[in-house]
Amino acid sequence: MPRFGADIITFHPEGSEHIDRTLGLIKEQGCKAGLVFNPATPLHYLDHVMDKLDMVLLMSVNPGFGGQKFIPHTLEKLREARRRIDNYTARHGGEIWLEVDGGVKVDNIAAIAAAGADTFVAGSAIYGQPDYQQVIDAMRAELAKVK
């Protein structure tokens, strides 16, 4: 059940010399825009572009292949990203999603949500199992415990 009515384009801040301009160009084309942070990428890239963001995606593994383990330090980074997003939206309104991708599983999704994520990418945790629906239901049950 998507909350966005338009396409969303996300990119790594290291991929653009002019992050603000790139976000603006995405928005001018009628798309939602977001930044993707690798585990070692600092959040300071958010400091001057919050007004153009619809999503912040934190990678909780180093991109490259599926099945990696969640990097625990991501929980601290999630809390900091959530703080920044909430401070911005409290002053200016709007909605900015906080998504996590990498190592999201039944046994850690509640902790990830408690740290501030509201959107989750789970690949091999679901597709590596014989019963997709059972895994999805278990994840939803864990998320229900957080609210």
N, C-alpha and C positions, 0 to 999 in steps of 0.2 A: 504494500500500500504506500506508494511514493507520496511524499509531502510536497515535492517540488513539481510545478507544472511545466518546467522547461528543462532543457538539457543542462548538465553541469559539467564544467571543464575544470579539472584540478591539475596543478603542476608543481614541481619542486622549485623552491625559490632559487636554488643554485642553477636552474635551467634558464634564467632570464636575467639580463643585465638591468632591466627596468621592470621590477615586479609590479609597481603601481600602474605603469602604463599597460603591461600585459593584462592585469586584472581588469583595467578599464576597457580594453579592446574586447575582452570576453563578454563583459556586461553590455557593451554597445551592440553586440551581435544577438542580444536577447537571451543569453545563457546565464546561468548561475556560475559563480566562480569560487575556487578554493585553492588553498595551498596544502602541499603534502610535505611532511617532515620525516626524514629518515631518523633513526634512533640518535645519531650524533649531531643532527642539525639543530641549532639553537632556536628558541622561539622568538628571539628578538626581531625576526623578520616580520612578525605580526604588528610591531609597534606603530607603524605609520600607514597600514593598509586595512585596518579593521572595517572601515567604512565601505570597502569593496568586497568583503568576504561573505559568502554564504555557507562555507564549509571549511573546517580545518581537519585534515586527515593526518593522524599520527601513525606512522609505521612502527609496529611493535616487534618487527624482525628486520633484518637487513634484506632489502628486496633482491629477488633473484630466483627463488624457487620455493615451492610450497612445502608444507610439513615442518617448518621450523618452529622452535619453541619460543614462546612469548618472552620478551626481555623484561624482567621485573621492574627495572628502572623506569619503564614507560608509565607505570602508575603515578610516580611523582610528576612526570612531565604532563600527564593527563590532568592532574590536579591544578598545575600551574596554568595550562591552557584553558581549563574551565574557569579559573579565577579571572583570567584576562577577558574571556568571552563574556562572562556574567557582568564584570565591571563595565565593559563597553555597552552591552545591550541595556543595562540599567540606566545608563546616561542617555543613550541615543535610540533605544528601541531596536526593533528588528529581531531576526533570528539567525543564529550561526550554529550550524550543526558541528558536533565534535565526534568524528569517526575514528575508529581504530581498525587497523588491518594487520593481521599476522599473529598466528598462534592463539586465536580466540577459540576457546573450547568450553564445554559444559562446566568444567571445574574451575574456570577463572573468569567467566563472563560477568558474574555478579560483582567481583572485585573491580573489574574494568568499569562497569556501570557506576559503582559507588565512587570511583575516582573521578567520574564526570562524563564519560562517553555516553552518547545517546544514539549512536549509529555504529553497527558492527559488521565487519566482513569476516565470514567464516567459510573457508574453502575446504581444505582437506579434513577439517573436523566434521564436516557434513558429508562431503563426497567420498570420503574414505570409509564410510560406514554402510552396512547393508540396508539399513532402514533410515532414510533421510528424515522422514517425518518424526520418528522417535527422538532423534538428536535435536531437531528444531523445537519440538515440544519440551524437551528437557532444558534447553537454553531459555525458552520463554518462562518456564517454571523458576529457573534461577533468577531471571530478571525481575519477576514478580516479587521476589523476596527483598529487592533493593528499594523499591518505591515506598 
